[in-house]
């Protein structure tokens, strides 16, 4: 077991799960390609190229811009002006924006025909009005960002409570 972990770099369970996922992807590919093989292959290649050449640079640039916007300002009291990386905003605060934005955009990507009213006859088949999906998506998006803001506030509160005040003596564990 140790030699497998040393050579592979992870546990045997990880290797088994990776092999199972490859098997499942291969099975799904074979099942997909039994119909319109050329159409499916063009769709996969087009999706990969669109992702790698358009979307990846786009969301990488967007992420960098958002990181710069949310980067903490340097405080003059800190040595060399470095921000405190131990707090939730300094270490990974961008994730409080990233995660709800990712989920909201994923929902938009999956349900965009209904959200943008691009499905004719949807109301006839289901009996649901087609105008409600945009409002629901906006409510879900607002709820995701609100939940993320609450999580950020709780993390900030916990970090603030954990820090000793400057006028209090340090606890015995922190004394040199």
Secondary structure, DSSP 8 states (H G I E B T S, - for coil): -HHHHHHHSS-HHHHHHHHHHHHHHHHHHHHHTTS-HHHHHHHHHHHHHHIIIIIHHHHHHHHHHHHHHHS----TTSGGG---TTSHHHHHTTHHHHHHHHHHHHHHHHHHHHHTT--TTHHHHH---TTHHHHHHHHHHHHHHHHHHHHHHHHHHHHHHHS--TTS---TTT--
